[in-house]
Amino acid sequence: SAVISQKPSRDICQRGTSLTIQCQVDSQVTMMFWYRQQPGQSLTLIATANQGSEATYESGFVIDKFPISRPNLTFSTLTVSNMSPEDSSIYLCSVEGLTQETQYFGPGTRLLVL
Amino acid sequence: GEDVEQSLFLSVREGDSSVINCTYTDSSSTYLYWYKQEPGAGLQLLTYIFSNMDMKQDQRLTVLLNKKDKHLSLRIADTQTGDSAIYFCAESKTGGYQKVTFGIGTKLQVIP
């Protein structure tokens, strides 16, 4: 499976600020995904990021709030903009597996907004 | 629509078998997954099954799929304290290229 790293691993931020989360993969992948896990909840897909095209957002998520970059086949960023306490979550990136049957997840970024 | 349901909590004694159950609603689900999340960690893919299979065994893990009832289960044999974690059931129509839909997770507590 791919080795996925995320930075930062955790952060505490003030409301109204923005945070950019980085996701780095040790091999080239076609698809990268960003999920959110709110406290005590399941994972929800925010958007899918393809290299060379704009990200595709799921219902309820918009580009102004969660801009995503995908500059190459091993890297992506997710920005959480104008944060409020409701944005306190774990944000995880994932990539498709070698056989394309699975997704593998990074360790997550734990965000607390005060 | 897609929905994955699972119970919130399971407690077992060390050495016993654990069975975590899951139901899903989307009959077009092609891949069904079990992920494990330990405290403070990301998601680890434990195992998965293709929808045309009814059973898959991998060491201490056995996955059973009843496609007619849309029911998936994960059996952990000889449960150890290191198995204490949250277990997520998940499904996907096309595998790794599209959205994976997750259940809320079952917290497994292993009592020594």
Interface residues (C-beta under 8 A of the other chain):
Chain A: S1 T30 M31 F33 Q41 S42 L43 T44 L45 T48 E58 L92 S94 V95 E96 G97 T99 Q100 E101 T102 Q103 Y104 F105 G106 P107 G108
Chain B: V4 Y31 Y33 Y35 A41 G42 L43 Q44 L45 Y48 F50 F88 S92 G95 G96 Y97 Q98 K99 V100 F102 G103 I104 G105
